[in-house]
Amino acid sequence: MKKFISIFVVSGLVHTLFSLYWAFGGTAGLLSVGSWVFTFNAQWGIWMNLMLIVVGLFKGIATLAPLYLMKTYNKILFYISCIGSVFLMIYGGLNTVVGWLKLLQVIQYHDFYTTFGQAMVWDPLFLLWGIGLFGFLMKIKKQNTKQKLI
C-alpha cells in the first residue's frame, strides 16, 4: 500500500504546489503549461491568481482526503475518490499519448515547450496520480471487505 500512497501523494502534491507557486507569482515552468497562461494573467490579473489558489487547494484536498480512508472507511469519500482516480487516469493517459504523438510529429504542434510539458511532465503526473490513487483505493476496499467478514 505504501508504494501506491507514495505515487499518488507525490504526484498530487507536485501539481498542488506548482498551482500555488504560480498563484503567488512564480513563473518557473509556466511555458510548459502554455502561453495562454500569460494571456489570461494579463487579462484577468488578480482573478487568475485567485483561481489558481482555488485550483491548488482543490488539488491538495483531492490528494490528501483519501488518506483519511486509512483511519475510517467512508463510503462517500471512497466513491468520490474512485471517480477522481478514473478521471485522472483517462485525462492523464489520453493527454500523455497526444503529447507523445505531437513530439513524434504524428500530430502537428505549435509550441515545443507546451508539448514537452504535456508529454513529459504534467499529464504523466496526472496519470501517475490516478494510478496510485486507484491502487490505494483497491487496497482500502480489500481491507474493508476483510474487516466486514471478521
C-alpha positions in Angstrom: 0.0 0.0 0.0 2.9 2.4 0.7 4.0 2.5 -2.9 0.5 3.5 -4.0 0.4 6.2 -1.4 3.8 7.5 -2.4 2.8 7.6 -6.1 -0.5 9.5 -5.7 0.6 11.8 -2.9 3.8 12.9 -4.6 2.1 13.3 -8.0 -0.8 15.2 -6.5 1.3 17.4 -4.3 3.6 18.4 -7.2 0.5 19.5 -9.1 -0.8 21.3 -5.9 2.5 23.1 -5.1 3.0 24.3 -8.6 -0.5 25.7 -8.8 0.0 27.5 -5.6 3.5 28.7 -6.6 2.1 30.1 -9.8 -0.8 31.7 -7.9 1.6 33.6 -5.8 3.6 35.0 -8.8 6.1 32.2 -9.6 6.9 31.8 -13.3 9.2 28.8 -13.5 7.6 26.1 -15.6 4.8 28.2 -16.9 5.9 27.8 -20.5 5.4 24.1 -20.1 1.7 24.7 -19.4 1.1 27.0 -22.4 1.4 30.6 -23.5 -2.4 31.0 -22.9 -1.5 31.4 -19.2 0.3 34.7 -19.8 -2.6 36.0 -21.9 -5.1 35.0 -19.1 -2.9 36.6 -16.5 -2.7 39.9 -18.5 -6.4 39.9 -19.0 -7.6 38.8 -15.6 -4.8 39.8 -13.2 -5.6 39.0 -9.6 -8.6 36.9 -10.6 -6.3 34.5 -12.3 -4.2 34.2 -9.1 -7.3 33.6 -7.0 -8.4 30.9 -9.5 -5.0 29.2 -9.2 -5.3 29.3 -5.4 -8.7 27.6 -5.6 -7.3 25.1 -8.1 -4.3 24.4 -5.8 -6.4 24.0 -2.7 -8.8 21.6 -4.6 -5.8 19.5 -5.8 -4.4 19.4 -2.3 -7.7 18.3 -0.8 -8.2 15.8 -3.6 -4.7 14.4 -2.9 -4.8 14.2 0.9 -8.5 13.5 1.7 -8.3 9.8 0.5 -5.7 9.2 3.2 -8.5 9.6 5.8 -9.8 6.2 4.5 -6.8 4.5 6.2 -8.3 5.6 9.5 -12.0 5.3 8.9 -13.8 3.9 5.9 -16.2 6.5 4.4 -18.3 5.2 1.5 -18.9 8.7 0.0 -15.2 9.6 0.2 -14.3 6.3 -1.3 -16.6 6.5 -4.3 -15.7 10.2 -5.0 -12.1 9.2 -4.9 -12.7 6.3 -7.2 -14.4 8.7 -9.7 -11.5 11.1 -9.4 -8.9 8.3 -9.9 -10.6 7.1 -13.1 -10.9 10.7 -14.4 -7.2 11.3 -13.7 -6.2 8.1 -15.4 -8.3 8.8 -18.5 -7.4 12.5 -18.7 -3.7 12.0 -18.0 -3.4 8.9 -20.2 -5.1 10.4 -23.2 -3.2 13.7 -23.0 0.1 11.9 -22.5 -0.5 9.9 -25.6 -1.5 13.0 -27.5 1.6 14.8 -26.2 3.8 12.0 -27.4 2.2 11.9 -30.8 2.9 15.6 -31.1 6.6 15.1 -30.1 6.9 12.3 -32.6 5.3 14.7 -35.2 2.4 12.5 -35.9 0.2 15.4 -34.8 1.2 19.0 -35.6 2.0 21.2 -32.7 2.8 24.9 -32.4 4.8 25.2 -29.1 7.6 22.8 -28.2 7.7 23.8 -24.5 4.0 23.2 -24.0 4.1 20.0 -25.9 7.1 18.8 -23.9 5.2 19.7 -20.6 2.2 17.8 -21.8 4.0 14.7 -22.9 6.7 14.5 -20.2 5.6 16.4 -17.1 2.0 17.4 -16.3 -0.1 14.8 -18.0 2.1 11.8 -17.0 1.8 13.2 -13.4 -2.0 13.2 -13.7 -1.8 9.6 -14.9 0.5 8.5 -12.1 -1.7 10.3 -9.6 -4.7 8.4 -10.9 -3.0 5.0 -11.0 -1.6 5.4 -7.5 -4.9 6.6 -6.1 -6.8 3.7 -7.8 -4.3 1.2 -6.4 -4.6 2.7 -3.0 -8.4 2.6 -3.1 -8.4 -1.1 -4.2 -6.2 -1.9 -1.2 -8.6 0.0 1.1 -11.6 -1.8 -0.4 -9.9 -5.1 0.1 -9.1 -4.3 3.8 -12.6 -3.1 4.4 -14.1 -6.2 2.9 -11.9 -8.4 5.2 -12.9 -6.4 8.2 -16.6 -7.0 7.4 -16.0 -10.7 7.2 -14.5 -10.9 10.7 
